[in-house]
Every structure is written in C-alpha cells, then in structure tokens.
Amino acid sequence: MNNSDMEKIMAMLSKMDKKDLEAGIAKANAILNSKDKNAIVNEIKKKF
C-alpha cells in the first residue's frame, strides 16, 4: 500500500460518522473471520 492509497482511506474515514465507521469495521471483521471472503467482498462491491 502506498501513501496515496493510505491518504484516500484516511480521507474516506474522516468523512464517515460513527455509525458508518462502526458498520464498516464490523464488515471488515466479518471478512477477516469468514471462510468465504470472496462472497462478502463481492456483496460489498455491489453496493458501491
């Protein structure tokens, strides 16, 4: 990950409210603990 990617992530996080941030963390946690990571990632991509 380069500095540009990290800057984009930090900018996105700074615009999120607490509820959105907590939901994003919960999704990331689900992906990390899931046996079927690709299905979760594809579901998230559909929303964006």
Steps between C-alpha positions, in 0.01 A plus 500: 500500500646834404450841656235597245285200593538573870405866443184393316406261779560762768298761307211255464511409871504864606174562309316209664288546806536265798213273390643455148849445634381233744307327221810504279713354777240227558505411128880493497498274804249268331724480192807422707318226694308354206585182316339644185669839473430538127123483549507779759736715291276458194193597706673817619612588145138479381405778742766735366 
